[in-house]
Amino acid sequence: MIWKWLGALLLFPVQMVYLMVKAAVCLVLPPKLRDLSQENVLVTGGGRGIGRHLAREFARRGARKIILWGRTEKCLKETAEEIRMMGTECHYFICDVGNREEVYQQAKAVREKVGDITILVNNAAVVHGKSLMDSDDDALLKSQHINTLGQFWTTKAFLPRMLELQNGHIVCLNSVLALSAIPGAIDYCTSKASSFAFMESLTLGLLDCPGVNATTVLPFHTSTEMFQGMRIRFPSLFPPLKPETVARRTVEAVQLNQAFLLLPWTMHVLVILKSILPQAALEEIHKFSGSYTCMNTFKGRT
């Protein structure tokens, strides 16, 4: 037994070096992208914002069918018509992902009408943009139900069949605020941190499940209606991401089977700084960058 453990201990650093070299080679050589022509993609919050761009990008890259979930029929219908004009079959369903019974009911309807979902994109989210003491209790619950618990319900609804088929992918559109919270969005930051932990645990749990994978995307501030009014002190230095850029990089991450994606790449520096700097220094960075007060002008969706 001791020789077995000793062998594993000696092999471990060799494995680490091999994986790092492999990753470096993949950065240089053109990657092989996954074919999406047989995939049925469901996007929650697919009627507008990043969700609409994700639906377009999956369709542009040849997905077989696109299914949209959301709470506003007008937006869903407009997006579905746009996807169909691109030549891709598209269906939409009214569904509040924060409502467990509604998720399970609509998941059954999707399977009966469209077929099995092989790529689930958990994109639906809300933000109220207030401090804890200024937040309404029901609004706080709503953000946790939609941003976090909704992913529990959608994943439980579709993952079992993916495991049976040995073909599936769970995608989470998270936020860099899951790793570095800001004042004025306590509901959103908390829900995204919980969502990140959910995806981290799920990703590790799928290691022994052939054909089923997960991708978590953590973008910086993106210029959508949801964060309308948010102001960064140095917008030329830290420009907001375009939703179409987030959508393109997300679909690429799925095709490359990338587990975690930070956007832009400079957000890796933020993670490193949080690991090594004292709290006082981090607070000064927040004040200097303007993230300490960026939600003071927040308006959100009108």
Legacy VTK file of the C-alpha trace (Angstrom):
# vtk DataFile Version 3.0
C-alpha trace
ASCII
DATASET POLYDATA
POINTS 302 float
0.000 0.000 0.000
2.804 2.416 0.907
4.450 1.877 -2.488
1.171 2.675 -4.197
0.854 6.001 -2.360
4.526 6.789 -2.970
4.087 6.131 -6.689
1.059 8.424 -6.824
2.992 11.124 -4.965
5.883 10.961 -7.432
3.569 10.882 -10.450
1.534 13.921 -9.348
4.124 16.646 -10.193
4.766 14.976 -13.550
1.041 15.157 -14.300
0.987 18.853 -13.335
3.877 19.662 -15.670
2.254 17.696 -18.502
-1.055 19.541 -18.092
0.663 22.950 -18.029
2.650 22.124 -21.164
-0.510 20.862 -22.845
-2.325 24.096 -21.964
0.570 26.163 -23.342
0.549 24.196 -26.606
-3.217 24.720 -26.929
-2.652 28.481 -26.688
-0.331 28.349 -29.693
-1.980 25.772 -31.934
-5.393 26.430 -33.521
-7.982 24.724 -31.301
-10.489 22.187 -32.569
-13.977 23.500 -31.916
-16.888 21.254 -30.976
-19.485 20.731 -33.692
-22.853 22.132 -32.622
-24.947 20.855 -35.530
-26.673 18.160 -33.432
-27.143 20.243 -30.262
-30.411 21.553 -28.837
-29.582 24.700 -26.846
-31.811 26.187 -24.149
-31.039 29.754 -23.015
-32.748 31.133 -19.909
-33.332 34.870 -19.999
-33.048 34.479 -23.752
-35.352 37.296 -24.796
-32.947 40.196 -24.378
-29.515 41.338 -23.262
-26.716 38.789 -23.254
-29.291 35.985 -23.588
-30.437 37.276 -26.976
-26.841 37.544 -28.187
-26.133 34.019 -26.937
-29.078 32.675 -28.921
-27.820 34.456 -32.028
-24.269 33.166 -31.545
-25.317 29.542 -31.044
-27.501 29.808 -34.148
-24.691 31.423 -36.142
-22.370 28.570 -35.184
-24.801 25.958 -36.416
-26.792 24.754 -33.391
-29.629 22.453 -34.423
-32.391 24.056 -32.324
-32.580 27.073 -30.010
-35.048 27.189 -27.116
-35.647 30.439 -25.250
-36.981 30.810 -21.718
-37.981 34.097 -20.151
-40.722 36.028 -18.421
-41.575 38.591 -21.134
-43.313 37.124 -24.185
-42.751 40.182 -26.381
-38.956 39.938 -26.060
-38.968 36.158 -26.480
-41.109 36.351 -29.599
-38.890 39.020 -31.194
-35.731 37.011 -30.513
-37.294 33.753 -31.739
-38.342 35.397 -35.014
-34.823 36.767 -35.468
-33.290 33.315 -34.915
-35.704 31.744 -37.397
-34.723 34.368 -39.965
-31.165 33.074 -39.567
-32.404 29.650 -40.671
-32.368 27.947 -37.267
-35.377 26.286 -35.644
-36.347 28.251 -32.533
-39.002 27.869 -29.837
-39.822 29.961 -26.795
-41.571 29.231 -23.501
-42.727 31.590 -20.767
-40.886 30.469 -17.639
-39.757 32.101 -14.414
-36.686 30.067 -13.400
-37.147 31.191 -9.801
-40.371 29.169 -9.682
-39.447 25.518 -9.144
-42.789 24.027 -10.220
-42.858 26.191 -13.340
-39.340 25.091 -14.316
-40.174 21.393 -14.004
-43.459 21.854 -15.869
-41.887 23.759 -18.762
-38.924 21.373 -18.913
-41.394 18.555 -19.512
-43.130 20.639 -22.190
-39.785 21.295 -23.923
-38.916 17.583 -24.013
-42.323 16.717 -25.451
-42.402 19.490 -28.060
-38.747 19.984 -29.037
-36.722 17.028 -27.740
-33.795 16.552 -25.370
-31.737 19.561 -24.330
-28.012 18.953 -24.734
-26.717 22.457 -23.875
-28.318 24.366 -21.003
-27.304 28.019 -20.649
-28.258 29.503 -17.278
-28.242 33.191 -18.123
-31.375 34.608 -16.439
-30.596 37.112 -13.693
-31.916 40.222 -11.942
-30.269 43.017 -9.957
-31.947 45.597 -7.731
-28.912 47.771 -7.108
-29.534 48.788 -3.510
-27.776 48.490 -0.183
-28.958 45.924 2.345
-30.888 48.417 4.479
-32.555 50.007 1.435
-33.578 46.682 -0.097
-37.082 45.295 0.064
-37.183 41.783 1.553
-39.189 40.385 -1.356
-36.726 41.903 -3.839
-33.832 40.232 -2.009
-35.598 36.880 -2.155
-36.398 37.334 -5.820
-32.745 37.820 -6.780
-31.683 34.717 -4.839
-34.498 32.637 -6.355
-33.717 33.653 -9.943
-29.933 34.070 -9.879
-29.072 31.083 -7.691
-31.877 28.656 -6.960
-33.096 28.847 -10.549
-29.908 27.076 -11.601
-30.624 24.267 -9.145
-34.058 23.706 -10.690
-33.011 23.959 -14.362
-29.985 21.719 -13.851
-32.022 19.117 -11.973
-34.591 19.232 -14.772
-32.191 18.608 -17.671
-28.992 17.038 -16.305
-30.382 13.492 -15.711
-31.162 13.020 -19.405
-27.747 14.435 -20.382
-26.133 11.821 -18.154
-28.197 9.073 -19.808
-27.216 10.262 -23.275
-23.605 10.888 -22.179
-23.919 14.173 -24.029
-24.513 17.501 -22.371
-23.139 20.832 -21.259
-24.232 23.128 -18.411
-23.283 26.777 -18.909
-23.508 29.526 -16.300
-23.322 33.233 -17.176
-21.981 34.480 -13.873
-20.124 37.718 -13.060
-16.734 38.847 -11.836
-18.720 40.277 -8.905
-18.932 36.689 -7.638
-15.212 37.020 -6.872
-15.036 40.715 -5.967
-18.197 42.262 -4.572
-19.120 45.956 -4.669
-21.411 48.108 -2.497
-24.885 48.833 -3.765
-25.506 45.425 -5.320
-25.464 43.176 -2.288
-28.276 40.960 -3.577
-26.591 40.412 -6.933
-23.086 39.845 -5.556
-24.354 37.355 -2.975
-26.398 35.407 -5.498
-23.536 35.288 -7.997
-21.072 34.099 -5.346
-23.518 31.310 -4.458
-23.953 30.501 -8.132
-20.177 30.303 -8.583
-19.887 27.817 -5.711
-22.729 25.804 -7.246
-20.939 25.605 -10.597
-17.568 24.834 -9.032
-19.080 21.916 -7.144
-21.053 20.750 -10.194
-17.997 20.934 -12.464
-15.974 18.737 -10.104
-18.902 16.352 -9.714
-19.050 15.830 -13.485
-15.408 14.727 -13.792
-16.457 11.073 -13.787
-19.449 11.608 -16.088
-18.352 10.965 -19.701
-19.689 13.377 -22.298
-21.167 15.866 -19.818
-19.285 19.060 -18.964
-19.740 22.528 -17.516
-18.591 26.075 -18.251
-18.727 29.103 -15.954
-18.265 32.564 -17.481
-17.345 35.498 -15.240
-17.511 38.736 -17.263
-16.700 42.263 -16.147
-19.395 44.965 -16.365
-21.302 44.476 -19.628
-23.199 47.244 -21.408
-26.763 45.937 -21.141
-29.974 47.464 -19.813
-29.722 45.454 -16.611
-26.829 47.586 -15.339
-27.938 50.845 -16.929
-26.563 53.831 -15.029
-23.602 52.028 -13.500
-20.510 54.240 -13.772
-16.824 53.291 -13.707
-14.324 56.027 -12.788
-11.967 55.272 -15.683
-14.189 53.973 -18.532
-11.396 54.274 -21.107
-9.121 52.132 -18.930
-11.868 49.666 -17.893
-14.420 49.826 -20.735
-17.616 47.806 -20.331
-17.790 44.622 -22.346
-20.089 44.391 -25.345
-22.788 41.715 -24.940
-21.959 40.258 -28.340
-18.347 39.804 -27.201
-19.467 37.971 -24.067
-21.758 35.767 -26.165
-19.037 34.944 -28.697
-16.450 34.075 -26.063
-19.008 32.014 -24.124
-19.922 29.842 -27.112
-16.236 29.425 -27.923
-15.630 28.283 -24.327
-18.369 25.674 -24.744
-16.872 24.470 -28.019
-13.441 24.261 -26.364
-14.866 22.596 -23.240
-13.348 25.338 -21.076
-14.434 25.045 -17.453
-13.934 28.678 -16.343
-13.636 31.879 -18.361
-12.811 35.335 -16.960
-13.566 38.323 -19.215
-11.507 40.275 -19.986
-8.221 38.467 -19.254
-7.148 41.328 -16.939
-9.638 40.043 -14.365
-7.090 37.331 -13.570
-4.959 40.110 -12.071
-7.855 41.001 -9.773
-8.041 37.420 -8.506
-4.301 37.393 -7.816
-4.400 40.753 -6.015
-7.244 39.558 -3.797
-5.113 36.598 -2.805
-2.002 38.544 -1.797
-2.957 42.101 -0.788
-4.163 43.125 2.675
-7.764 44.269 3.044
-6.763 47.920 3.497
-4.967 47.901 0.142
-7.962 46.286 -1.576
-10.241 48.976 -0.148
-7.985 51.677 -1.609
-8.113 49.960 -5.011
-11.930 49.970 -4.852
-11.949 53.685 -4.019
-9.387 54.566 -6.681
-11.117 52.579 -9.447
-14.539 53.948 -8.564
-16.109 50.543 -7.912
-16.850 51.738 -4.367
-19.411 54.229 -5.701
-20.215 52.851 -9.170
-23.783 51.897 -8.195
-24.665 55.377 -6.904
-26.048 56.303 -10.342
-27.577 52.877 -11.059
-30.973 52.881 -12.784
-31.360 49.355 -14.138
-33.984 48.298 -16.632
-36.669 50.894 -17.285
LINES 1 303
302 0 1 2 3 4 5 6 7 8 9 10 11 12 13 14 15 16 17 18 19 20 21 22 23 24 25 26 27 28 29 30 31 32 33 34 35 36 37 38 39 40 41 42 43 44 45 46 47 48 49 50 51 52 53 54 55 56 57 58 59 60 61 62 63 64 65 66 67 68 69 70 71 72 73 74 75 76 77 78 79 80 81 82 83 84 85 86 87 88 89 90 91 92 93 94 95 96 97 98 99 100 101 102 103 104 105 106 107 108 109 110 111 112 113 114 115 116 117 118 119 120 121 122 123 124 125 126 127 128 129 130 131 132 133 134 135 136 137 138 139 140 141 142 143 144 145 146 147 148 149 150 151 152 153 154 155 156 157 158 159 160 161 162 163 164 165 166 167 168 169 170 171 172 173 174 175 176 177 178 179 180 181 182 183 184 185 186 187 188 189 190 191 192 193 194 195 196 197 198 199 200 201 202 203 204 205 206 207 208 209 210 211 212 213 214 215 216 217 218 219 220 221 222 223 224 225 226 227 228 229 230 231 232 233 234 235 236 237 238 239 240 241 242 243 244 245 246 247 248 249 250 251 252 253 254 255 256 257 258 259 260 261 262 263 264 265 266 267 268 269 270 271 272 273 274 275 276 277 278 279 280 281 282 283 284 285 286 287 288 289 290 291 292 293 294 295 296 297 298 299 300 301
